[in-house]
Amino acid sequence: MRYGLIGEKLSHSFSPLIHKILWDCDYSLCPMSREAFVKFLKEREFSGINVTIPYKITALENCDEVDEKAKRIGSVNTIVNIDGRLYGYNTDYDGFLFCADRAGISFKNKKVLILGSGGTSLTARTVVRDMGARETVIVSRNGENNYGNIERHYADTEVIINTTPVGMYPDTGKRLVDLSL
């Protein structure tokens, strides 16, 4: 494989179509277990890959070199193999920031609720912090702030970011919070 997307579940992904249209390249979906992913990285038989749920932290841990932004975030979503050395990057940061800016969403001096605690959450946290959020609350299944007590943040939260797969295509009607509250 030259190029592709690695993750646990990928049936929802439009990545092969997007890569075919934009760059006319073959791009494979490669769902695999964490163990298979680590083995795949050690074999180094690819040119470039994107990494998604739940392997972005594992990706960072298995690169030979990681760019400064990805180090600061703590996760990698793009790996380039150059002469057998794996270089890790995080392109999610710029993509997320672009989408927020385009939507007119500012984080400056706001309370932000981030749903999820994985690799994408790390990126969102970094963007929100860099853009001057007043307070950032991470909500996960367990811990101090979880889905069982999330309502305590409803009154003063100004921005909610979902970094979980809940609501992702094809299950677009699902959500973790009742936005009407």
C-alpha atoms as one frame of an Amber mdcrd trajectory, in Angstrom:
protein
   0.000   0.000   0.000   1.260   3.456  -0.830  -1.394   5.669   0.799  -4.314
   5.038   3.095  -6.279   5.597   6.264  -5.691   3.479   9.362  -8.227   3.195
  12.162 -10.407   0.745  13.994 -13.671   1.305  12.101 -13.592   3.045   8.730
 -16.778   2.141   6.845 -18.017   5.741   7.212 -14.970   7.293   5.527 -15.100
   9.220   2.258 -11.285   9.462   2.161 -10.726   7.197  -0.893 -13.208   9.218
  -2.959 -11.739  12.537  -1.810  -8.177  11.439  -2.632  -9.257  10.112  -6.026
 -10.986  13.388  -6.928  -8.323  15.770  -5.580  -5.094  13.904  -6.325  -6.086
  10.994  -8.581  -4.278   8.545  -6.305  -5.170   5.140  -4.943  -5.986   5.483
  -1.275  -6.947   2.458   0.830  -9.089   2.091   3.925  -7.251  -0.195   6.338
  -9.255  -1.037   9.451  -7.066  -2.890  11.935  -6.460  -3.663  15.598  -3.922
  -1.718  17.666  -1.530  -4.687  17.551  -1.817  -4.922  13.753  -1.282  -1.145
  13.487   1.955  -1.254  15.496   3.165  -4.188  13.354   2.184  -2.291  10.190
   4.259   0.712  11.310   7.267  -1.490  12.089   7.106  -3.068   8.620   7.137
   0.418   7.010   5.604  -0.748   3.718   3.762   2.452   2.845   4.522   5.948
   1.578   2.049   7.953   3.627  -0.916   7.270   5.877  -3.550   9.118   7.783
  -4.489   7.866  11.235  -7.875   8.102  12.929  -9.806   6.788  15.941  -8.412
   5.340  18.170  -4.743   5.286  17.092  -3.512   8.893  17.023  -1.569   8.613
  20.288  -0.170   5.196  19.287   0.928   6.790  16.000   2.906   9.461  17.849
   4.602   6.833  20.011   5.779   4.872  16.958   7.273   7.614  14.759  11.004
   8.206  14.410  10.489  11.963  14.326   7.486  14.075  15.274   6.978  17.699
  14.295   6.757  20.288  17.082   3.007  20.920  16.716   2.198  17.207  16.978
   4.493  16.893  20.015   2.746  19.793  21.709  -0.671  18.286  20.960   0.329
  14.750  21.901  -1.081  12.990  18.834  -0.283  12.287  15.185  -2.790  11.915
  12.335  -0.403  11.867   9.353   2.716   9.735   8.904   5.122  10.035   6.000
   7.679   7.310   5.315  10.877   8.823   3.905  13.617   6.279   3.241  12.340
   4.029   6.023  12.010   6.761   8.667   8.546   7.653   9.920   7.750  11.364
  10.284   4.608  12.267  12.235   2.442  15.355  11.880  -0.867  16.653  13.170
  -2.863  18.298  10.387  -6.054  18.233  12.475  -4.972  21.401  14.296  -5.012
  23.582  11.181  -8.140  21.891   9.817 -10.072  22.382  13.046  -8.933  25.991
  13.401  -9.914  26.715   9.776 -13.398  25.220  10.277 -13.969  27.167  13.509
 -12.830  30.420  11.886 -14.968  29.775   8.810 -18.002  29.131  11.022 -17.327
  32.362  12.942 -16.622  30.529  16.214 -14.266  32.274  18.600 -12.915  30.609
  21.734 -11.438  33.772  23.252 -12.549  34.259  26.858 -15.213  31.504  26.571
 -15.978  28.364  28.513 -15.557  25.405  26.161 -16.860  21.890  26.768 -14.948
  19.197  24.865 -16.697  15.846  24.584 -14.185  12.990  24.465 -10.660  12.397
  25.720  -8.808  10.743  22.800  -6.386  12.016  20.181  -8.829  14.419  18.546
  -9.671  15.849  21.964  -5.975  16.616  22.465  -6.011  18.624  19.243  -9.178
  20.519  20.178  -7.758  21.308  23.632  -4.602  22.745  22.095  -6.483  24.906
  19.595  -8.895  26.178  22.248  -6.039  26.993  24.636  -4.021  28.688  21.875
  -7.062  30.771  20.904  -7.529  32.074  24.457 -10.391  30.087  25.992 -11.203
  31.189  29.545 -11.963  27.627  30.679 -11.843  24.206  29.045 -13.716  21.221
  30.468 -13.057  17.721  29.129 -16.016  15.339  29.419 -15.451  11.600  29.129
 -17.150   8.367  30.164 -15.278   8.339  33.472 -13.640  10.917  35.691 -14.651
  14.138  37.381 -16.566  15.472  34.366 -18.561  12.687  32.719 -21.801  12.150
  30.808 -23.611  11.376  34.087 -22.980  14.871  35.487 -22.526  16.952  32.339
 -25.639  18.994  33.111 -23.718  20.934  35.769 -21.909  22.700  32.928 -24.953
  23.541  30.807 -25.662  26.960  32.313 -22.328  28.624  31.513 -20.865  26.661
  28.581 -20.549  28.803  25.465 -18.999  26.340  22.991 -19.342  22.540  22.789
 -16.900  20.473  20.709 -17.652  16.809  20.029 -14.432  14.825  19.476 -16.114
  11.429  19.836 -17.444   9.225  17.032 -20.997   9.731  18.345 -23.040  11.424
  15.619 -20.585  10.468  12.875 -21.953   9.257   9.553 -24.029   7.106   9.146
 -25.412   7.597  12.695 -25.850  11.352  12.297 -28.936  11.555  14.517 -27.124
  10.530  17.709 -25.769  13.023  20.244 -24.182  13.039  23.679 -25.909  16.177
  24.990 -29.353  17.667  24.721 -28.606  20.976  23.007 -32.049  22.339  23.863
 -30.920  22.552  27.500
